[in-house]
Amino acid sequence: MAEGVVELQNGCACCSLADELLTSVERLTEGGRELDAIELSGVADPVAVRDNWDKIG
C-alpha cells in the first residue's frame, strides 16, 4: 500500500468504522499534511461520514 494510504476493512466508514476513520485521518494529517481524498465504498452513506467529520471540527 502506498505511503499515506489507509484501508479500513470489515465495516463501514459511516457507522461501525466511523471512529477508526476519524482516528486515521487525524494521524495522516499530523504535522500539517493535507488530506487529498477519502474514497468510500458504494454502500457507505456519505452524509453520515460528513456528519461524523463535523463532530471533530
Distance bins in CASP14 RR format, pairs under 12 A and 6 or more apart:
PFRMAT RR
TARGET T0000
AUTHOR 0000-0000-0000
RMODE 2
METHOD distances of the structure
MODEL  1
1 7 1 0 0 1 0 0 0 0 0 0 0
1 9 0 0 0 0 0 1 0 0 0 0 0
2 28 0 0 0 0 0 1 0 0 0 0 0
2 36 0 0 0 0 0 1 0 0 0 0 0
3 28 0 0 0 0 0 1 0 0 0 0 0
3 33 0 0 0 0 0 1 0 0 0 0 0
4 24 0 0 0 0 1 0 0 0 0 0 0
4 25 0 0 0 0 0 1 0 0 0 0 0
4 27 0 0 0 0 1 0 0 0 0 0 0
4 28 1 0 1 0 0 0 0 0 0 0 0
4 29 0 0 0 0 0 1 0 0 0 0 0
4 30 0 0 0 0 0 1 0 0 0 0 0
4 33 0 0 0 0 1 0 0 0 0 0 0
4 34 0 0 0 0 0 1 0 0 0 0 0
4 35 0 0 0 0 1 0 0 0 0 0 0
4 36 0 0 0 0 1 0 0 0 0 0 0
4 37 0 0 0 0 0 1 0 0 0 0 0
5 24 0 0 0 0 0 1 0 0 0 0 0
5 28 0 0 0 0 1 0 0 0 0 0 0
5 35 0 0 0 0 0 1 0 0 0 0 0
5 36 0 0 0 0 1 0 0 0 0 0 0
5 37 0 0 0 0 0 1 0 0 0 0 0
5 38 0 0 0 0 0 1 0 0 0 0 0
5 39 0 0 0 0 1 0 0 0 0 0 0
6 13 0 0 0 0 0 1 0 0 0 0 0
6 17 0 0 0 0 0 1 0 0 0 0 0
6 20 0 0 0 0 1 0 0 0 0 0 0
6 21 0 0 0 0 1 0 0 0 0 0 0
6 22 0 0 0 0 0 1 0 0 0 0 0
6 23 0 0 0 0 1 0 0 0 0 0 0
6 24 1 0 1 0 0 0 0 0 0 0 0
6 25 0 0 0 0 1 0 0 0 0 0 0
6 26 0 0 0 0 0 1 0 0 0 0 0
6 27 1 0 0 1 0 0 0 0 0 0 0
6 28 1 0 0 1 0 0 0 0 0 0 0
6 29 0 0 0 0 0 1 0 0 0 0 0
6 35 0 0 0 0 0 1 0 0 0 0 0
6 37 0 0 0 0 0 1 0 0 0 0 0
6 38 0 0 0 0 1 0 0 0 0 0 0
6 39 0 0 0 0 0 1 0 0 0 0 0
7 13 0 0 0 0 0 1 0 0 0 0 0
7 17 0 0 0 0 0 1 0 0 0 0 0
7 20 0 0 0 0 0 1 0 0 0 0 0
7 21 0 0 0 0 0 1 0 0 0 0 0
7 24 0 0 0 0 1 0 0 0 0 0 0
7 38 0 0 0 0 0 1 0 0 0 0 0
7 39 0 0 0 0 1 0 0 0 0 0 0
7 41 0 0 0 0 0 1 0 0 0 0 0
8 14 0 0 0 0 0 1 0 0 0 0 0
8 15 0 0 0 0 0 1 0 0 0 0 0
8 16 0 0 0 0 1 0 0 0 0 0 0
8 17 1 0 1 0 0 0 0 0 0 0 0
8 18 0 0 0 0 1 0 0 0 0 0 0
8 19 0 0 0 0 0 1 0 0 0 0 0
8 20 1 0 1 0 0 0 0 0 0 0 0
8 21 1 0 0 1 0 0 0 0 0 0 0
8 22 0 0 0 0 0 1 0 0 0 0 0
8 23 0 0 0 0 0 1 0 0 0 0 0
8 24 1 0 0 1 0 0 0 0 0 0 0
8 25 0 0 0 0 0 1 0 0 0 0 0
8 38 0 0 0 0 0 1 0 0 0 0 0
8 39 0 0 0 0 0 1 0 0 0 0 0
8 40 0 0 0 0 1 0 0 0 0 0 0
8 41 0 0 0 0 1 0 0 0 0 0 0
8 44 0 0 0 0 0 1 0 0 0 0 0
8 49 0 0 0 0 0 1 0 0 0 0 0
9 16 0 0 0 0 0 1 0 0 0 0 0
9 17 0 0 0 0 1 0 0 0 0 0 0
9 20 0 0 0 0 1 0 0 0 0 0 0
9 21 0 0 0 0 0 1 0 0 0 0 0
9 24 0 0 0 0 0 1 0 0 0 0 0
9 41 0 0 0 0 0 1 0 0 0 0 0
10 16 0 0 0 0 1 0 0 0 0 0 0
10 17 0 0 0 0 1 0 0 0 0 0 0
10 20 0 0 0 0 0 1 0 0 0 0 0
10 41 0 0 0 0 0 1 0 0 0 0 0
11 17 1 0 1 0 0 0 0 0 0 0 0
11 18 0 0 0 0 1 0 0 0 0 0 0
11 19 0 0 0 0 0 1 0 0 0 0 0
11 20 0 0 0 0 1 0 0 0 0 0 0
11 21 0 0 0 0 0 1 0 0 0 0 0
11 40 0 0 0 0 0 1 0 0 0 0 0
11 41 0 0 0 0 1 0 0 0 0 0 0
11 43 0 0 0 0 1 0 0 0 0 0 0
11 44 0 0 0 0 1 0 0 0 0 0 0
12 18 0 0 0 0 1 0 0 0 0 0 0
12 19 0 0 0 0 0 1 0 0 0 0 0
12 20 0 0 0 0 0 1 0 0 0 0 0
12 21 0 0 0 0 1 0 0 0 0 0 0
12 40 0 0 0 0 1 0 0 0 0 0 0
12 41 1 0 0 1 0 0 0 0 0 0 0
12 42 0 0 0 0 0 1 0 0 0 0 0
12 43 1 0 0 1 0 0 0 0 0 0 0
12 44 1 0 1 0 0 0 0 0 0 0 0
12 45 0 0 0 0 1 0 0 0 0 0 0
12 46 0 0 0 0 0 1 0 0 0 0 0
12 48 0 0 0 0 1 0 0 0 0 0 0
12 49 0 0 0 0 1 0 0 0 0 0 0
12 52 0 0 0 0 0 1 0 0 0 0 0
13 19 0 0 0 0 0 1 0 0 0 0 0
13 20 0 0 0 0 1 0 0 0 0 0 0
13 21 1 0 1 0 0 0 0 0 0 0 0
13 22 0 0 0 0 1 0 0 0 0 0 0
13 23 0 0 0 0 0 1 0 0 0 0 0
13 24 0 0 0 0 1 0 0 0 0 0 0
13 25 0 0 0 0 0 1 0 0 0 0 0
13 38 1 0 0 1 0 0 0 0 0 0 0
13 39 0 0 0 0 1 0 0 0 0 0 0
13 40 1 0 1 0 0 0 0 0 0 0 0
13 41 1 0 0 1 0 0 0 0 0 0 0
13 42 0 0 0 0 0 1 0 0 0 0 0
13 43 0 0 0 0 0 1 0 0 0 0 0
13 44 1 0 1 0 0 0 0 0 0 0 0
13 45 0 0 0 0 1 0 0 0 0 0 0
13 46 0 0 0 0 1 0 0 0 0 0 0
13 48 0 0 0 0 1 0 0 0 0 0 0
13 49 1 0 1 0 0 0 0 0 0 0 0
13 50 0 0 0 0 0 1 0 0 0 0 0
13 51 0 0 0 0 0 1 0 0 0 0 0
13 52 0 0 0 0 1 0 0 0 0 0 0
13 53 0 0 0 0 0 1 0 0 0 0 0
14 20 0 0 0 0 0 1 0 0 0 0 0
14 21 0 0 0 0 1 0 0 0 0 0 0
14 22 0 0 0 0 0 1 0 0 0 0 0
14 38 0 0 0 0 0 1 0 0 0 0 0
14 40 1 0 0 1 0 0 0 0 0 0 0
14 41 0 0 0 0 1 0 0 0 0 0 0
14 42 0 0 0 0 0 1 0 0 0 0 0
14 43 0 0 0 0 1 0 0 0 0 0 0
14 44 1 0 1 0 0 0 0 0 0 0 0
14 45 1 0 1 0 0 0 0 0 0 0 0
14 46 1 0 0 1 0 0 0 0 0 0 0
14 47 0 0 0 0 1 0 0 0 0 0 0
14 48 1 1 0 0 0 0 0 0 0 0 0
14 49 1 0 1 0 0 0 0 0 0 0 0
14 50 0 0 0 0 1 0 0 0 0 0 0
14 51 0 0 0 0 1 0 0 0 0 0 0
14 52 1 0 0 1 0 0 0 0 0 0 0
14 53 0 0 0 0 0 1 0 0 0 0 0
15 21 0 0 0 0 0 1 0 0 0 0 0
15 40 0 0 0 0 0 1 0 0 0 0 0
15 43 0 0 0 0 0 1 0 0 0 0 0
15 44 0 0 0 0 1 0 0 0 0 0 0
15 45 1 0 0 1 0 0 0 0 0 0 0
15 47 0 0 0 0 0 1 0 0 0 0 0
15 48 1 0 0 1 0 0 0 0 0 0 0
15 49 0 0 0 0 1 0 0 0 0 0 0
15 51 0 0 0 0 0 1 0 0 0 0 0
15 52 0 0 0 0 1 0 0 0 0 0 0
16 44 0 0 0 0 0 1 0 0 0 0 0
16 48 0 0 0 0 0 1 0 0 0 0 0
16 52 0 0 0 0 0 1 0 0 0 0 0
17 23 0 0 0 0 1 0 0 0 0 0 0
17 24 0 0 0 0 1 0 0 0 0 0 0
17 25 0 0 0 0 0 1 0 0 0 0 0
17 38 0 0 0 0 0 1 0 0 0 0 0
17 40 0 0 0 0 0 1 0 0 0 0 0
17 41 0 0 0 0 0 1 0 0 0 0 0
17 44 0 0 0 0 1 0 0 0 0 0 0
17 48 0 0 0 0 0 1 0 0 0 0 0
17 49 0 0 0 0 1 0 0 0 0 0 0
17 52 0 0 0 0 0 1 0 0 0 0 0
18 24 0 0 0 0 0 1 0 0 0 0 0
18 25 0 0 0 0 0 1 0 0 0 0 0
18 40 0 0 0 0 0 1 0 0 0 0 0
18 44 0 0 0 0 0 1 0 0 0 0 0
18 45 0 0 0 0 0 1 0 0 0 0 0
18 48 1 0 0 1 0 0 0 0 0 0 0
18 49 1 0 0 1 0 0 0 0 0 0 0
18 50 0 0 0 0 0 1 0 0 0 0 0
18 51 0 0 0 0 1 0 0 0 0 0 0
18 52 1 0 1 0 0 0 0 0 0 0 0
18 53 0 0 0 0 1 0 0 0 0 0 0
18 54 0 0 0 0 0 1 0 0 0 0 0
18 55 0 0 0 0 1 0 0 0 0 0 0
18 56 0 0 0 0 0 1 0 0 0 0 0
19 25 0 0 0 0 0 1 0 0 0 0 0
19 26 0 0 0 0 0 1 0 0 0 0 0
19 52 0 0 0 0 1 0 0 0 0 0 0
19 55 0 0 0 0 0 1 0 0 0 0 0
19 56 0 0 0 0 0 1 0 0 0 0 0
20 26 0 0 0 0 0 1 0 0 0 0 0
20 27 0 0 0 0 0 1 0 0 0 0 0
20 52 0 0 0 0 0 1 0 0 0 0 0
21 27 0 0 0 0 0 1 0 0 0 0 0
21 28 0 0 0 0 0 1 0 0 0 0 0
21 35 0 0 0 0 0 1 0 0 0 0 0
21 38 1 0 0 1 0 0 0 0 0 0 0
21 39 0 0 0 0 0 1 0 0 0 0 0
21 40 0 0 0 0 1 0 0 0 0 0 0
21 44 0 0 0 0 1 0 0 0 0 0 0
21 48 0 0 0 0 0 1 0 0 0 0 0
21 49 1 0 0 1 0 0 0 0 0 0 0
21 50 0 0 0 0 0 1 0 0 0 0 0
21 52 1 0 0 1 0 0 0 0 0 0 0
21 53 0 0 0 0 1 0 0 0 0 0 0
21 55 0 0 0 0 0 1 0 0 0 0 0
21 56 0 0 0 0 0 1 0 0 0 0 0
22 28 0 0 0 0 0 1 0 0 0 0 0
22 29 0 0 0 0 0 1 0 0 0 0 0
22 35 0 0 0 0 0 1 0 0 0 0 0
22 38 0 0 0 0 0 1 0 0 0 0 0
22 49 0 0 0 0 1 0 0 0 0 0 0
22 50 0 0 0 0 0 1 0 0 0 0 0
22 51 0 0 0 0 0 1 0 0 0 0 0
22 52 1 0 0 1 0 0 0 0 0 0 0
22 53 1 0 0 1 0 0 0 0 0 0 0
22 54 0 0 0 0 0 1 0 0 0 0 0
22 55 0 0 0 0 1 0 0 0 0 0 0
22 56 1 0 1 0 0 0 0 0 0 0 0
22 57 0 0 0 0 0 1 0 0 0 0 0
23 29 0 0 0 0 0 1 0 0 0 0 0
23 30 0 0 0 0 0 1 0 0 0 0 0
23 52 0 0 0 0 0 1 0 0 0 0 0
23 56 0 0 0 0 1 0 0 0 0 0 0
24 30 0 0 0 0 0 1 0 0 0 0 0
24 35 0 0 0 0 0 1 0 0 0 0 0
24 38 0 0 0 0 1 0 0 0 0 0 0
25 33 0 0 0 0 0 1 0 0 0 0 0
25 34 0 0 0 0 0 1 0 0 0 0 0
25 35 1 0 0 1 0 0 0 0 0 0 0
25 36 0 0 0 0 0 1 0 0 0 0 0
25 37 0 0 0 0 0 1 0 0 0 0 0
25 38 1 0 0 1 0 0 0 0 0 0 0
25 49 0 0 0 0 0 1 0 0 0 0 0
25 52 0 0 0 0 0 1 0 0 0 0 0
25 53 0 0 0 0 1 0 0 0 0 0 0
25 56 0 0 0 0 1 0 0 0 0 0 0
25 57 0 0 0 0 0 1 0 0 0 0 0
26 32 0 0 0 0 0 1 0 0 0 0 0
26 33 0 0 0 0 0 1 0 0 0 0 0
26 35 0 0 0 0 0 1 0 0 0 0 0
26 53 0 0 0 0 0 1 0 0 0 0 0
26 56 1 0 0 1 0 0 0 0 0 0 0
26 57 0 0 0 0 0 1 0 0 0 0 0
27 33 0 0 0 0 1 0 0 0 0 0 0
27 35 0 0 0 0 0 1 0 0 0 0 0
28 34 0 0 0 0 1 0 0 0 0 0 0
28 35 1 0 0 1 0 0 0 0 0 0 0
28 36 0 0 0 0 1 0 0 0 0 0 0
28 37 0 0 0 0 0 1 0 0 0 0 0
28 38 0 0 0 0 0 1 0 0 0 0 0
29 35 1 0 1 0 0 0 0 0 0 0 0
29 36 0 0 0 0 0 1 0 0 0 0 0
29 38 0 0 0 0 0 1 0 0 0 0 0
29 56 0 0 0 0 0 1 0 0 0 0 0
35 53 0 0 0 0 0 1 0 0 0 0 0
38 44 0 0 0 0 1 0 0 0 0 0 0
38 46 0 0 0 0 1 0 0 0 0 0 0
38 49 1 0 0 1 0 0 0 0 0 0 0
38 50 0 0 0 0 0 1 0 0 0 0 0
38 52 0 0 0 0 0 1 0 0 0 0 0
38 53 0 0 0 0 1 0 0 0 0 0 0
39 46 0 0 0 0 0 1 0 0 0 0 0
39 49 0 0 0 0 0 1 0 0 0 0 0
40 46 1 0 0 1 0 0 0 0 0 0 0
40 47 0 0 0 0 0 1 0 0 0 0 0
40 48 0 0 0 0 0 1 0 0 0 0 0
40 49 1 0 0 1 0 0 0 0 0 0 0
40 50 0 0 0 0 0 1 0 0 0 0 0
40 53 0 0 0 0 0 1 0 0 0 0 0
41 49 0 0 0 0 0 1 0 0 0 0 0
42 49 0 0 0 0 0 1 0 0 0 0 0
43 49 0 0 0 0 0 1 0 0 0 0 0
44 50 0 0 0 0 0 1 0 0 0 0 0
44 52 0 0 0 0 0 1 0 0 0 0 0
45 51 0 0 0 0 1 0 0 0 0 0 0
45 52 0 0 0 0 0 1 0 0 0 0 0
46 52 0 0 0 0 0 1 0 0 0 0 0
46 53 0 0 0 0 0 1 0 0 0 0 0
47 53 0 0 0 0 0 1 0 0 0 0 0
47 54 0 0 0 0 0 1 0 0 0 0 0
48 54 0 0 0 0 0 1 0 0 0 0 0
48 55 0 0 0 0 0 1 0 0 0 0 0
49 55 0 0 0 0 0 1 0 0 0 0 0
49 56 0 0 0 0 0 1 0 0 0 0 0
50 56 0 0 0 0 0 1 0 0 0 0 0
50 57 0 0 0 0 0 1 0 0 0 0 0
51 57 0 0 0 0 0 1 0 0 0 0 0
END
